[in-house]
Amino acid sequence: MSANAHRIAYQGEPGSNSHLVCQQHYAALEAVPCASFEDVFAAVEGGDAELAMIPIDNSLAGRVADIHHFLPASNLHIVAEHFLRIQFALMALPGTTIDQVRTVHSHVHALGQCRKIIREHGFTPVISGDTAGAAREVKEAGDPSQAAISPPLAAEIYGLDVLAADVEDEDHNTTRFVVLSRDLVEAPADDGPVVTSFIFNVRNLPAALYKALGGFATNGVNMTKLESYMVGGEFTATQFLAEVDGHPEHLPVKRALEELRFFTTDVKILGVYAADPFRAS
């Protein structure tokens, strides 16, 4: 077995939420940080890593836009999903008190999700490229007036003190991650709840989308996601990413997909994978 079979790539720096999910679910694999999502996809497509851990949706910020453009064009497949309750901590150099802090560094989304503590203490927010990278920057700066809003794991990695834990505004802040592989590995049809993800292009016909999706309603298939894309620079949405509960081998899903294909120019299954238990919580 090659060395890359023991590697999982993620976007961000060590200590990021993506890194944390890798540790939680793939502790036996070497977690490899990448500078961009494009680099993550390239690492798996090129064989430098076996799997990729990618955030796809957040309960507050919505979809991760870059991912929804990379997925349809890639040759990778979704083989698993994991949900992570997002927790942020305010961290600074060892020995720093919260009264010394003047600026707080983090990713723009994290800053937007932690407005209360920023407003309460009158911090000046400073945008960083990555939540864990913000912690590294604070450590390297050596300035007690600077703090970072980062995942707690980053404090351990970069040797910072946690000044305040759970500083996120909402306790339901959750990110959904998907695991990508070069190989399409489908979950069994008879071993618990399954999610099927796919993309399709509708035909240029009146009410084509309505007719294409009608099969899911008439067959009692629950559709949990439907998102549109602009294709080729056109402002007319013709490509869609969808997810449904169930396996393509289940008769209702099978019939619905057959009807979908009648009204579309292309249907591509991205993955058939076990539903994370978080969906039932």
C-alpha atoms as an extended CHARMM CRD file, in Angstrom:
* protein
*
       281  EXT
         1         1  MET       CA              0.0000000000        0.0000000000        0.0000000000  PROA      1               0.0000000000
         2         2  SER       CA              1.4170000000        3.3800000000       -1.0090000000  PROA      2               0.0000000000
         3         3  ALA       CA              2.0700000000        6.1300000000        1.5060000000  PROA      3               0.0000000000
         4         4  ASN       CA             -0.6790000000        8.3140000000        0.0580000000  PROA      4               0.0000000000
         5         5  ALA       CA             -3.2160000000        5.6700000000        1.1300000000  PROA      5               0.0000000000
         6         6  HSD       CA             -2.6340000000        6.8620000000        4.6810000000  PROA      6               0.0000000000
         7         7  ARG       CA             -3.2090000000       10.5850000000        4.0250000000  PROA      7               0.0000000000
         8         8  ILE       CA             -6.2870000000       12.8080000000        4.1700000000  PROA      8               0.0000000000
         9         9  ALA       CA             -6.0690000000       16.3470000000        2.7830000000  PROA      9               0.0000000000
        10        10  TYR       CA             -7.8910000000       19.3830000000        4.1430000000  PROA      10              0.0000000000
        11        11  GLN       CA             -7.9390000000       23.1230000000        3.4780000000  PROA      11              0.0000000000
        12        12  GLY       CA             -6.4920000000       25.3470000000        6.1880000000  PROA      12              0.0000000000
        13        13  GLU       CA             -3.7260000000       25.2530000000        8.7490000000  PROA      13              0.0000000000
        14        14  PRO       CA             -3.1680000000       22.7990000000       11.6020000000  PROA      14              0.0000000000
        15        15  GLY       CA             -5.7180000000       23.4690000000       14.3090000000  PROA      15              0.0000000000
        16        16  SER       CA             -8.5660000000       24.3730000000       11.9440000000  PROA      16              0.0000000000
        17        17  ASN       CA            -12.0310000000       22.8230000000       12.1850000000  PROA      17              0.0000000000
        18        18  SER       CA            -11.2970000000       20.6950000000        9.1190000000  PROA      18              0.0000000000
        19        19  HSD       CA             -8.1950000000       19.3790000000       10.8850000000  PROA      19              0.0000000000
        20        20  LEU       CA            -10.2810000000       18.6230000000       13.9740000000  PROA      20              0.0000000000
        21        21  VAL       CA            -12.8140000000       16.5770000000       11.9730000000  PROA      21              0.0000000000
        22        22  CYS       CA             -9.9420000000       14.6170000000       10.4170000000  PROA      22              0.0000000000
        23        23  GLN       CA             -8.6420000000       13.8170000000       13.9120000000  PROA      23              0.0000000000
        24        24  GLN       CA            -12.0750000000       12.8020000000       15.1550000000  PROA      24              0.0000000000
        25        25  HSD       CA            -12.9780000000       10.4210000000       12.3280000000  PROA      25              0.0000000000
        26        26  TYR       CA             -9.7130000000        9.5000000000       10.5680000000  PROA      26              0.0000000000
        27        27  ALA       CA             -7.1450000000        9.4540000000       13.3650000000  PROA      27              0.0000000000
        28        28  ALA       CA             -5.1970000000        6.6580000000       11.6800000000  PROA      28              0.0000000000
        29        29  LEU       CA             -4.5360000000        8.7970000000        8.5970000000  PROA      29              0.0000000000
        30        30  GLU       CA             -1.9610000000       11.5670000000        8.2840000000  PROA      30              0.0000000000
        31        31  ALA       CA             -3.8540000000       14.8570000000        8.0210000000  PROA      31              0.0000000000
        32        32  VAL       CA             -2.2640000000       17.0170000000        5.3010000000  PROA      32              0.0000000000
        33        33  PRO       CA             -2.9810000000       20.7930000000        5.3190000000  PROA      33              0.0000000000
        34        34  CYS       CA             -3.4590000000       22.5580000000        1.9690000000  PROA      34              0.0000000000
        35        35  ALA       CA             -3.4890000000       26.2620000000        1.1850000000  PROA      35              0.0000000000
        36        36  SER       CA             -6.6590000000       26.2020000000       -0.9340000000  PROA      36              0.0000000000
        37        37  PHE       CA             -9.6290000000       24.0110000000       -1.7920000000  PROA      37              0.0000000000
        38        38  GLU       CA             -8.1760000000       23.6570000000       -5.2750000000  PROA      38              0.0000000000
        39        39  ASP       CA             -5.0300000000       22.1890000000       -3.7440000000  PROA      39              0.0000000000
        40        40  VAL       CA             -7.1130000000       19.7300000000       -1.7260000000  PROA      40              0.0000000000
        41        41  PHE       CA             -8.9070000000       18.4540000000       -4.8200000000  PROA      41              0.0000000000
        42        42  ALA       CA             -5.6210000000       18.2600000000       -6.7250000000  PROA      42              0.0000000000
        43        43  ALA       CA             -3.9820000000       16.2640000000       -3.9180000000  PROA      43              0.0000000000
        44        44  VAL       CA             -6.6090000000       13.5170000000       -4.1570000000  PROA      44              0.0000000000
        45        45  GLU       CA             -6.9970000000       13.6000000000       -7.9370000000  PROA      45              0.0000000000
        46        46  GLY       CA             -3.2040000000       13.4010000000       -8.3340000000  PROA      46              0.0000000000
        47        47  GLY       CA             -2.7990000000       10.5520000000       -5.8540000000  PROA      47              0.0000000000
        48        48  ASP       CA             -0.9570000000       12.5050000000       -3.1560000000  PROA      48              0.0000000000
        49        49  ALA       CA             -3.7530000000       11.7200000000       -0.7000000000  PROA      49              0.0000000000
        50        50  GLU       CA             -6.3800000000        9.0290000000       -0.4830000000  PROA      50              0.0000000000
        51        51  LEU       CA             -9.1860000000       11.2030000000        0.8780000000  PROA      51              0.0000000000
        52        52  ALA       CA            -10.2040000000       14.8420000000        1.2470000000  PROA      52              0.0000000000
        53        53  MET       CA            -12.1480000000       16.4530000000        4.0940000000  PROA      53              0.0000000000
        54        54  ILE       CA            -14.2080000000       19.3430000000        2.7360000000  PROA      54              0.0000000000
        55        55  PRO       CA            -16.7430000000       21.6830000000        4.4140000000  PROA      55              0.0000000000
        56        56  ILE       CA            -19.8160000000       21.9850000000        2.2380000000  PROA      56              0.0000000000
        57        57  ASP       CA            -22.5230000000       23.7400000000        4.3130000000  PROA      57              0.0000000000
        58        58  ASN       CA            -22.7610000000       25.8090000000        7.4930000000  PROA      58              0.0000000000
        59        59  SER       CA            -25.9700000000       26.3400000000        9.4400000000  PROA      59              0.0000000000
        60        60  LEU       CA            -25.2690000000       30.0950000000        9.7080000000  PROA      60              0.0000000000
        61        61  ALA       CA            -23.2300000000       31.0050000000        6.6310000000  PROA      61              0.0000000000
        62        62  GLY       CA            -24.9490000000       28.6680000000        4.1730000000  PROA      62              0.0000000000
        63        63  ARG       CA            -23.1400000000       26.8170000000        1.4170000000  PROA      63              0.0000000000
        64        64  VAL       CA            -19.3890000000       26.9730000000        0.9020000000  PROA      64              0.0000000000
        65        65  ALA       CA            -19.4540000000       28.5230000000       -2.5530000000  PROA      65              0.0000000000
        66        66  ASP       CA            -16.0810000000       27.3460000000       -3.8610000000  PROA      66              0.0000000000
        67        67  ILE       CA            -16.8650000000       23.7120000000       -3.0920000000  PROA      67              0.0000000000
        68        68  HSD       CA            -20.1120000000       23.7680000000       -5.0060000000  PROA      68              0.0000000000
        69        69  HSD       CA            -18.1890000000       24.8060000000       -8.1050000000  PROA      69              0.0000000000
        70        70  PHE       CA            -15.3390000000       22.3200000000       -7.6720000000  PROA      70              0.0000000000
        71        71  LEU       CA            -17.5590000000       19.2900000000       -7.0350000000  PROA      71              0.0000000000
        72        72  PRO       CA            -19.3870000000       19.1130000000      -10.3850000000  PROA      72              0.0000000000
        73        73  ALA       CA            -16.1560000000       19.5230000000      -12.3470000000  PROA      73              0.0000000000
        74        74  SER       CA            -14.0550000000       17.0790000000      -10.3500000000  PROA      74              0.0000000000
        75        75  ASN       CA            -13.7520000000       13.3320000000      -10.7780000000  PROA      75              0.0000000000
        76        76  LEU       CA            -14.0230000000       12.7580000000       -7.0210000000  PROA      76              0.0000000000
        77        77  HSD       CA            -16.8620000000       11.0670000000       -5.1880000000  PROA      77              0.0000000000
        78        78  ILE       CA            -18.5070000000       11.6580000000       -1.8260000000  PROA      78              0.0000000000
        79        79  VAL       CA            -17.9850000000        8.5980000000        0.3890000000  PROA      79              0.0000000000
        80        80  ALA       CA            -18.9840000000        9.9500000000        3.8200000000  PROA      80              0.0000000000
        81        81  GLU       CA            -20.3660000000       12.9610000000        5.6810000000  PROA      81              0.0000000000
        82        82  HSD       CA            -19.6770000000       14.3420000000        9.1410000000  PROA      82              0.0000000000
        83        83  PHE       CA            -21.2680000000       17.1810000000       11.1080000000  PROA      83              0.0000000000
        84        84  LEU       CA            -19.2560000000       19.3270000000       13.5210000000  PROA      84              0.0000000000
        85        85  ARG       CA            -20.6760000000       21.6580000000       16.1560000000  PROA      85              0.0000000000
        86        86  ILE       CA            -18.4830000000       24.7310000000       15.6370000000  PROA      86              0.0000000000
        87        87  GLN       CA            -16.8260000000       26.0610000000       18.7810000000  PROA      87              0.0000000000
        88        88  PHE       CA            -14.5400000000       29.0800000000       18.8860000000  PROA      88              0.0000000000
        89        89  ALA       CA            -12.2730000000       30.3440000000       21.6480000000  PROA      89              0.0000000000
        90        90  LEU       CA            -10.6060000000       33.6980000000       22.2140000000  PROA      90              0.0000000000
        91        91  MET       CA             -6.8910000000       33.0060000000       22.6120000000  PROA      91              0.0000000000
        92        92  ALA       CA             -3.7470000000       35.0540000000       23.1290000000  PROA      92              0.0000000000
        93        93  LEU       CA             -0.1310000000       34.8120000000       24.2560000000  PROA      93              0.0000000000
        94        94  PRO       CA              0.4570000000       33.0340000000       27.5730000000  PROA      94              0.0000000000
        95        95  GLY       CA             -0.0780000000       35.3700000000       30.5110000000  PROA      95              0.0000000000
        96        96  THR       CA             -2.2350000000       37.8290000000       28.5720000000  PROA      96              0.0000000000
        97        97  THR       CA             -5.4050000000       39.1330000000       30.1850000000  PROA      97              0.0000000000
        98        98  ILE       CA             -8.5210000000       39.9520000000       28.2000000000  PROA      98              0.0000000000
        99        99  ASP       CA             -8.1900000000       43.6310000000       29.1920000000  PROA      99              0.0000000000
       100       100  GLN       CA             -4.8940000000       43.8290000000       27.2870000000  PROA      100             0.0000000000
       101       101  VAL       CA             -6.4250000000       42.7480000000       23.9860000000  PROA      101             0.0000000000
       102       102  ARG       CA             -7.1040000000       45.4480000000       21.3950000000  PROA      102             0.0000000000
       103       103  THR       CA             -7.3750000000       43.5480000000       18.0860000000  PROA      103             0.0000000000
       104       104  VAL       CA             -8.8880000000       40.1560000000       17.3700000000  PROA      104             0.0000000000
       105       105  HSD       CA             -7.8510000000       38.1430000000       14.3070000000  PROA      105             0.0000000000
       106       106  SER       CA             -9.7980000000       35.4390000000       12.4890000000  PROA      106             0.0000000000
       107       107  HSD       CA            -11.4390000000       34.3670000000        9.2520000000  PROA      107             0.0000000000
       108       108  VAL       CA            -14.1730000000       36.7440000000        8.1040000000  PROA      108             0.0000000000
       109       109  HSD       CA            -16.8980000000       34.1440000000        8.7430000000  PROA      109             0.0000000000
       110       110  ALA       CA            -15.6550000000       33.4480000000       12.2750000000  PROA      110             0.0000000000
       111       111  LEU       CA            -15.5760000000       37.1580000000       13.0650000000  PROA      111             0.0000000000
       112       112  GLY       CA            -19.1530000000       37.4410000000       11.8220000000  PROA      112             0.0000000000
       113       113  GLN       CA            -20.1990000000       34.5200000000       14.0140000000  PROA      113             0.0000000000
       114       114  CYS       CA            -18.6260000000       35.9800000000       17.1750000000  PROA      114             0.0000000000
       115       115  ARG       CA            -19.8860000000       39.5650000000       17.0880000000  PROA      115             0.0000000000
       116       116  LYS       CA            -21.1010000000       39.6430000000       20.6940000000  PROA      116             0.0000000000
       117       117  ILE       CA            -17.7050000000       39.2560000000       22.3770000000  PROA      117             0.0000000000
       118       118  ILE       CA            -16.1010000000       41.6260000000       19.8750000000  PROA      118             0.0000000000
       119       119  ARG       CA            -18.7060000000       44.2810000000       20.5920000000  PROA      119             0.0000000000
       120       120  GLU       CA            -18.6890000000       43.6710000000       24.3530000000  PROA      120             0.0000000000
       121       121  HSD       CA            -14.9540000000       44.3260000000       24.6740000000  PROA      121             0.0000000000
       122       122  GLY       CA            -14.6070000000       46.8510000000       21.8700000000  PROA      122             0.0000000000
       123       123  PHE       CA            -12.0920000000       44.7480000000       19.9380000000  PROA      123             0.0000000000
       124       124  THR       CA            -11.0050000000       45.8100000000       16.4660000000  PROA      124             0.0000000000
       125       125  PRO       CA            -11.5440000000       42.8470000000       14.1160000000  PROA      125             0.0000000000
       126       126  VAL       CA             -8.7330000000       41.9280000000       11.7160000000  PROA      126             0.0000000000
       127       127  ILE       CA             -9.4510000000       39.4970000000        8.8760000000  PROA      127             0.0000000000
       128       128  SER       CA             -7.1260000000       36.5140000000        8.4540000000  PROA      128             0.0000000000
       129       129  GLY       CA             -7.2170000000       33.8820000000        5.7550000000  PROA      129             0.0000000000
       130       130  ASP       CA             -7.9090000000       31.0350000000        8.1590000000  PROA      130             0.0000000000
       131       131  THR       CA             -9.1030000000       30.6150000000       11.7520000000  PROA      131             0.0000000000
       132       132  ALA       CA             -6.1570000000       28.4490000000       12.7920000000  PROA      132             0.0000000000
       133       133  GLY       CA             -3.7920000000       30.6460000000       10.7750000000  PROA      133             0.0000000000
       134       134  ALA       CA             -4.9660000000       33.5810000000       12.8950000000  PROA      134             0.0000000000
       135       135  ALA       CA             -3.7520000000       31.7740000000       16.0150000000  PROA      135             0.0000000000
       136       136  ARG       CA             -0.3770000000       31.1370000000       14.3980000000  PROA      136             0.0000000000
       137       137  GLU       CA             -0.1080000000       34.7980000000       13.4050000000  PROA      137             0.0000000000
       138       138  VAL       CA             -0.8300000000       35.9420000000       16.9620000000  PROA      138             0.0000000000
       139       139  LYS       CA              1.8210000000       33.5740000000       18.3010000000  PROA      139             0.0000000000
       140       140  GLU       CA              4.3960000000       34.7830000000       15.7710000000  PROA      140             0.0000000000
       141       141  ALA       CA              3.5970000000       38.4670000000       16.3910000000  PROA      141             0.0000000000
       142       142  GLY       CA              4.3710000000       38.1390000000       20.0920000000  PROA      142             0.0000000000
       143       143  ASP       CA              2.0960000000       41.1020000000       20.8520000000  PROA      143             0.0000000000
       144       144  PRO       CA             -0.1970000000       40.7620000000       23.9190000000  PROA      144             0.0000000000
       145       145  SER       CA             -2.6220000000       43.2860000000       22.4140000000  PROA      145             0.0000000000
       146       146  GLN       CA             -3.4940000000       40.7760000000       19.6980000000  PROA      146             0.0000000000
       147       147  ALA       CA             -5.8260000000       37.8090000000       20.1270000000  PROA      147             0.0000000000
       148       148  ALA       CA             -7.3310000000       35.2250000000       17.8000000000  PROA      148             0.0000000000
       149       149  ILE       CA            -10.7490000000       33.6540000000       17.5180000000  PROA      149             0.0000000000
       150       150  SER       CA             -9.9250000000       30.0800000000       16.5760000000  PROA      150             0.0000000000
       151       151  PRO       CA            -10.9180000000       26.4860000000       17.3020000000  PROA      151             0.0000000000
       152       152  PRO       CA             -9.6680000000       25.2930000000       20.7240000000  PROA      152             0.0000000000
       153       153  LEU       CA             -7.3110000000       22.8420000000       19.0050000000  PROA      153             0.0000000000
       154       154  ALA       CA             -5.3200000000       25.8010000000       17.6620000000  PROA      154             0.0000000000
       155       155  ALA       CA             -4.5200000000       26.9630000000       21.2120000000  PROA      155             0.0000000000
       156       156  GLU       CA             -2.9500000000       23.5720000000       21.9250000000  PROA      156             0.0000000000
       157       157  ILE       CA             -0.9430000000       23.5220000000       18.7050000000  PROA      157             0.0000000000
       158       158  TYR       CA              0.3940000000       27.0900000000       18.8950000000  PROA      158             0.0000000000
       159       159  GLY       CA              0.8290000000       27.3410000000       22.6660000000  PROA      159             0.0000000000
       160       160  LEU       CA             -1.7440000000       30.0700000000       23.3680000000  PROA      160             0.0000000000
       161       161  ASP       CA             -3.9000000000       30.6830000000       26.4180000000  PROA      161             0.0000000000
       162       162  VAL       CA             -7.6800000000       30.4920000000       26.0710000000  PROA      162             0.0000000000
       163       163  LEU       CA             -9.0980000000       33.7370000000       27.4590000000  PROA      163             0.0000000000
       164       164  ALA       CA            -12.7270000000       32.8210000000       26.7830000000  PROA      164             0.0000000000
       165       165  ALA       CA            -14.2980000000       29.5880000000       25.5380000000  PROA      165             0.0000000000
       166       166  ASP       CA            -17.4120000000       29.0980000000       23.3780000000  PROA      166             0.0000000000
       167       167  VAL       CA            -17.4460000000       32.7000000000       22.1350000000  PROA      167             0.0000000000
       168       168  GLU       CA            -19.6680000000       31.9570000000       19.1260000000  PROA      168             0.0000000000
       169       169  ASP       CA            -22.9640000000       33.8540000000       19.1030000000  PROA      169             0.0000000000
       170       170  GLU       CA            -25.1610000000       30.8310000000       18.3530000000  PROA      170             0.0000000000
       171       171  ASP       CA            -24.9190000000       27.4020000000       19.9560000000  PROA      171             0.0000000000
       172       172  HSD       CA            -26.4110000000       25.7240000000       16.8830000000  PROA      172             0.0000000000
       173       173  ASN       CA            -23.5250000000       26.7480000000       14.6080000000  PROA      173             0.0000000000
       174       174  THR       CA            -22.7890000000       23.5100000000       12.7480000000  PROA      174             0.0000000000
       175       175  THR       CA            -20.7600000000       22.7000000000        9.6580000000  PROA      175             0.0000000000
       176       176  ARG       CA            -21.3380000000       19.7090000000        7.4320000000  PROA      176             0.0000000000
       177       177  PHE       CA            -18.2240000000       18.1140000000        5.9510000000  PROA      177             0.0000000000
       178       178  VAL       CA            -18.0310000000       15.5670000000        3.1480000000  PROA      178             0.0000000000
       179       179  VAL       CA            -15.2240000000       13.1010000000        2.5170000000  PROA      179             0.0000000000
       180       180  LEU       CA            -14.0810000000       12.7530000000       -1.0860000000  PROA      180             0.0000000000
       181       181  SER       CA            -12.3240000000        9.8540000000       -2.7870000000  PROA      181             0.0000000000
       182       182  ARG       CA            -11.1760000000        9.0030000000       -6.3110000000  PROA      182             0.0000000000
       183       183  ASP       CA            -13.1840000000        5.8070000000       -6.1150000000  PROA      183             0.0000000000
       184       184  LEU       CA            -16.9640000000        5.6110000000       -5.9560000000  PROA      184             0.0000000000
       185       185  VAL       CA            -17.6340000000        3.4830000000       -2.8750000000  PROA      185             0.0000000000
       186       186  GLU       CA            -21.3700000000        3.1530000000       -2.2960000000  PROA      186             0.0000000000
       187       187  ALA       CA            -22.9020000000        2.4560000000        1.1040000000  PROA      187             0.0000000000
       188       188  PRO       CA            -24.9700000000       -0.7420000000        1.3670000000  PROA      188             0.0000000000
       189       189  ALA       CA            -28.6420000000       -0.3560000000        0.5360000000  PROA      189             0.0000000000
       190       190  ASP       CA            -29.8330000000       -2.2490000000        3.6080000000  PROA      190             0.0000000000
       191       191  ASP       CA            -27.6310000000       -0.9840000000        6.4360000000  PROA      191             0.0000000000
       192       192  GLY       CA            -29.2200000000        2.1630000000        7.8220000000  PROA      192             0.0000000000
       193       193  PRO       CA            -30.1190000000        5.5870000000        6.3950000000  PROA      193             0.0000000000
       194       194  VAL       CA            -28.3470000000        6.5930000000        3.1760000000  PROA      194             0.0000000000
       195       195  VAL       CA            -27.9180000000        9.8820000000        1.3110000000  PROA      195             0.0000000000
       196       196  THR       CA            -27.5630000000       10.0840000000       -2.4720000000  PROA      196             0.0000000000
       197       197  SER       CA            -25.9440000000       13.1960000000       -3.9650000000  PROA      197             0.0000000000
       198       198  PHE       CA            -26.1260000000       13.9690000000       -7.6810000000  PROA      198             0.0000000000
       199       199  ILE       CA            -25.9540000000       16.7640000000      -10.2350000000  PROA      199             0.0000000000
       200       200  PHE       CA            -28.0720000000       17.2080000000      -13.3430000000  PROA      200             0.0000000000
       201       201  ASN       CA            -28.7500000000       19.6280000000      -16.2080000000  PROA      201             0.0000000000
       202       202  VAL       CA            -32.3510000000       20.2850000000      -17.1940000000  PROA      202             0.0000000000
       203       203  ARG       CA            -33.4990000000       20.2020000000      -20.7930000000  PROA      203             0.0000000000
       204       204  ASN       CA            -34.4900000000       23.4890000000      -22.4260000000  PROA      204             0.0000000000
       205       205  LEU       CA            -38.2070000000       22.7810000000      -22.1850000000  PROA      205             0.0000000000
       206       206  PRO       CA            -41.0950000000       24.6080000000      -20.4770000000  PROA      206             0.0000000000
       207       207  ALA       CA            -41.4680000000       23.4920000000      -16.8320000000  PROA      207             0.0000000000
       208       208  ALA       CA            -38.5630000000       21.0610000000      -17.2720000000  PROA      208             0.0000000000
       209       209  LEU       CA            -37.3490000000       21.4400000000      -13.6680000000  PROA      209             0.0000000000
       210       210  TYR       CA            -40.8610000000       20.9990000000      -12.2840000000  PROA      210             0.0000000000
       211       211  LYS       CA            -41.3350000000       17.8500000000      -14.3410000000  PROA      211             0.0000000000
       212       212  ALA       CA            -37.8640000000       16.5170000000      -13.5440000000  PROA      212             0.0000000000
       213       213  LEU       CA            -38.4630000000       16.7970000000       -9.7990000000  PROA      213             0.0000000000
       214       214  GLY       CA            -42.0090000000       15.5210000000       -9.9220000000  PROA      214             0.0000000000
       215       215  GLY       CA            -40.8520000000       11.9240000000       -9.7590000000  PROA      215             0.0000000000
       216       216  PHE       CA            -39.3810000000       12.4400000000       -6.3050000000  PROA      216             0.0000000000
       217       217  ALA       CA            -42.6930000000       13.7730000000       -4.9870000000  PROA      217             0.0000000000
       218       218  THR       CA            -44.8550000000       11.0740000000       -6.5670000000  PROA      218             0.0000000000
       219       219  ASN       CA            -42.5210000000        8.3380000000       -5.3220000000  PROA      219             0.0000000000
       220       220  GLY       CA            -42.3320000000        9.7370000000       -1.7910000000  PROA      220             0.0000000000
       221       221  VAL       CA            -38.6050000000       10.5040000000       -1.8820000000  PROA      221             0.0000000000
       222       222  ASN       CA            -37.4390000000       13.2430000000        0.4800000000  PROA      222             0.0000000000
       223       223  MET       CA            -35.1680000000       15.7880000000       -1.2500000000  PROA      223             0.0000000000
       224       224  THR       CA            -32.9440000000       17.5350000000        1.3150000000  PROA      224             0.0000000000
       225       225  LYS       CA            -30.9170000000       19.7870000000       -1.0040000000  PROA      225             0.0000000000
       226       226  LEU       CA            -31.4540000000       21.5290000000       -4.3460000000  PROA      226             0.0000000000
       227       227  GLU       CA            -29.0390000000       24.2220000000       -5.4780000000  PROA      227             0.0000000000
       228       228  SER       CA            -28.5610000000       25.8290000000       -8.8700000000  PROA      228             0.0000000000
       229       229  TYR       CA            -25.4220000000       26.8310000000      -10.7590000000  PROA      229             0.0000000000
       230       230  MET       CA            -24.6300000000       29.1680000000      -13.5840000000  PROA      230             0.0000000000
       231       231  VAL       CA            -22.8930000000       27.2320000000      -16.3360000000  PROA      231             0.0000000000
       232       232  GLY       CA            -20.5510000000       28.6520000000      -18.9570000000  PROA      232             0.0000000000
       233       233  GLY       CA            -20.9990000000       32.2260000000      -17.8020000000  PROA      233             0.0000000000
       234       234  GLU       CA            -24.7260000000       32.1910000000      -18.5610000000  PROA      234             0.0000000000
       235       235  PHE       CA            -27.1510000000       33.7720000000      -16.1200000000  PROA      235             0.0000000000
       236       236  THR       CA            -29.7260000000       31.0670000000      -16.7390000000  PROA      236             0.0000000000
       237       237  ALA       CA            -29.4430000000       28.3580000000      -14.0910000000  PROA      237             0.0000000000
       238       238  THR       CA            -29.3340000000       25.0280000000      -15.8920000000  PROA      238             0.0000000000
       239       239  GLN       CA            -27.2230000000       22.8280000000      -13.5720000000  PROA      239             0.0000000000
       240       240  PHE       CA            -28.3910000000       21.6350000000      -10.1610000000  PROA      240             0.0000000000
       241       241  LEU       CA            -26.9130000000       19.8270000000       -7.1920000000  PROA      241             0.0000000000
       242       242  ALA       CA            -29.4170000000       17.7040000000       -5.3130000000  PROA      242             0.0000000000
       243       243  GLU       CA            -29.4760000000       15.2840000000       -2.3990000000  PROA      243             0.0000000000
       244       244  VAL       CA            -32.1600000000       12.8110000000       -1.4190000000  PROA      244             0.0000000000
       245       245  ASP       CA            -32.7490000000       10.3790000000        1.3920000000  PROA      245             0.0000000000
       246       246  GLY       CA            -32.3910000000        6.8340000000        0.1690000000  PROA      246             0.0000000000
       247       247  HSD       CA            -30.3010000000        4.5320000000       -2.0220000000  PROA      247             0.0000000000
       248       248  PRO       CA            -30.4900000000        4.2930000000       -5.8390000000  PROA      248             0.0000000000
       249       249  GLU       CA            -31.2960000000        0.6030000000       -5.3800000000  PROA      249             0.0000000000
       250       250  HSD       CA            -34.3980000000        1.4730000000       -3.3570000000  PROA      250             0.0000000000
       251       251  LEU       CA            -37.3420000000        1.2600000000       -5.7330000000  PROA      251             0.0000000000
       252       252  PRO       CA            -38.7850000000        4.7650000000       -5.0290000000  PROA      252             0.0000000000
       253       253  VAL       CA            -35.3740000000        6.4140000000       -5.5650000000  PROA      253             0.0000000000
       254       254  LYS       CA            -34.6960000000        4.2810000000       -8.6140000000  PROA      254             0.0000000000
       255       255  ARG       CA            -38.0010000000        5.2820000000      -10.2180000000  PROA      255             0.0000000000
       256       256  ALA       CA            -37.4960000000        8.9520000000       -9.3640000000  PROA      256             0.0000000000
       257       257  LEU       CA            -34.0180000000        8.9600000000      -10.9320000000  PROA      257             0.0000000000
       258       258  GLU       CA            -35.3730000000        7.2850000000      -14.0620000000  PROA      258             0.0000000000
       259       259  GLU       CA            -37.9810000000       10.0210000000      -14.3980000000  PROA      259             0.0000000000
       260       260  LEU       CA            -35.3420000000       12.6720000000      -13.7310000000  PROA      260             0.0000000000
       261       261  ARG       CA            -33.2050000000       11.3840000000      -16.5960000000  PROA      261             0.0000000000
       262       262  PHE       CA            -36.1280000000       11.7570000000      -18.9950000000  PROA      262             0.0000000000
       263       263  PHE       CA            -36.2010000000       15.5190000000      -18.4740000000  PROA      263             0.0000000000
       264       264  THR       CA            -32.4560000000       16.1620000000      -18.1470000000  PROA      264             0.0000000000
       265       265  THR       CA            -29.4120000000       16.1090000000      -20.4020000000  PROA      265             0.0000000000
       266       266  ASP       CA            -27.1120000000       14.5670000000      -17.8070000000  PROA      266             0.0000000000
       267       267  VAL       CA            -27.3200000000       12.9830000000      -14.3650000000  PROA      267             0.0000000000
       268       268  LYS       CA            -24.1220000000       12.2820000000      -12.4410000000  PROA      268             0.0000000000
       269       269  ILE       CA            -24.1410000000       10.4740000000       -9.1040000000  PROA      269             0.0000000000
       270       270  LEU       CA            -21.5930000000       12.1490000000       -6.8150000000  PROA      270             0.0000000000
       271       271  GLY       CA            -21.9730000000        9.7560000000       -3.9180000000  PROA      271             0.0000000000
       272       272  VAL       CA            -24.1070000000        7.2280000000       -2.0800000000  PROA      272             0.0000000000
       273       273  TYR       CA            -23.0730000000        7.2580000000        1.5680000000  PROA      273             0.0000000000
       274       274  ALA       CA            -24.2700000000        6.5990000000        5.0810000000  PROA      274             0.0000000000
       275       275  ALA       CA            -26.2390000000        9.4470000000        6.6680000000  PROA      275             0.0000000000
       276       276  ASP       CA            -24.4970000000       10.9500000000        9.6760000000  PROA      276             0.0000000000
       277       277  PRO       CA            -26.4260000000       10.2880000000       12.9220000000  PROA      277             0.0000000000
       278       278  PHE       CA            -26.6030000000       14.0790000000       13.4120000000  PROA      278             0.0000000000
       279       279  ARG       CA            -29.3850000000       14.1690000000       10.8100000000  PROA      279             0.0000000000
       280       280  ALA       CA            -31.6680000000       12.2640000000       13.1750000000  PROA      280             0.0000000000
       281       281  SER       CA            -30.8870000000       14.4100000000       16.2150000000  PROA      281             0.0000000000
